[in-house]
Amino acid sequence: MAGGNCKLTKEIEIGHVFRSNAPYTTYVSSLVYNKIFMCKTIFPDDLTDKLIGYLPQNSNFKKAMEMIEQNADEIKESKEYYQSIFTSSIYDYCSRFNINLP
């Protein structure tokens, strides 16, 4: 969505799909936080709400939402940054590659 450029955000915690066990501790709440963070920064609010609604509403979700609230300023700044570099919307991208959105 950034016109062919790859832009990274800082401090993203991820897991490796080819490892059965990571050599470091990864908390599920951090992985849920990353999903919510990315939704809130790169997608429109209506789509974000739908996607977040699919996440299990458990203790990991609650912890992730607490982190989201604590980082509201960073999320707002990141959303503004992404909006400034995107050359098309998620809807344009999905239409181009025939991806169905909820």
N, C-alpha and C positions, 0 to 999 in steps of 0.2 A: 504494500500500500504506500510505500515511500518512494515510488518511482524506480524500483530496481535496486535501491540501496538497502543495505542491511544495517539497521541501527540497534544498538544494544542499550539496555537499561542497566544501571548499576545494582550490584548486590542481589542478584537473582539466585535463589537456592534451587538446585535441580537434582534429579536422580538420573542415573545412567541406565538406559533400557536394556543393555546387554549384560549387566551385572546382577547376580542374584543377591549379593550383599554389598553394600557400599562400605568403603573403608573410613567413613565418617558418619556422624550421627545426622540423620535427616528426620525432622519432625513432620508428621502428617499435617499439623496445623500450618507449618511453613509452606508446604506444597499447596494447600488450599488457599493460603494467603496469596501465593504467586498467581494462581488462577484468577482470583478476585481482582488482584492488582492489575493484571493485564486486561481483564474485561473493563475495569473502570477507567483505564487509560487509553485503550485503543478502540473501544466500541461505543456507539451511541447509547445513551442512558436506557432507552427502551429495550434494546437487545441485551445490554448488561443485566438488567433486572430479570429477563427471561432466563439467561444462562446461569446466573447465580441461584435462581430458583430451582435449578436441577441438582444443585449440590446437596448432599445429605446434611440436614440440620442437626448436627451432633456437637459434641464438645470441641472437636477440632474446628468445626465451622465457627463456633462461638469465639474461640481463641483467635482465629483468623480475622473475624470481624472486629475484634478488639484492636488488633494490630492495624487494620484498615483505618479505623477511627483515629488511632494515634498518629498515623501517617497521612492524614487528610491533606495537609499542605503539599507534601511530596507528590501525592496522587494528582492533585490539581495542577501542579507544575508540570508533571509528566504528561498529563492529558493535553495541556496547552502546547507543549513541545511537539508531541506527536501530531496534533492537528496542524501545526505549522509546517511539518515536513511531508505529510501525506498528500499525494497527488490524486488519489481516488479514495472512495469510501469502502468500507467492508462490503456494502451491498454491491458496489461496482465490481469489486474483486470476486465475490462469490458468483455473481452473474457471469463474469468472464470465464470462470473455471467450472461452471455448472455445479456449484456447491449449494446445497439447500440449507437455509437457516431456519431455526425454529420460529 
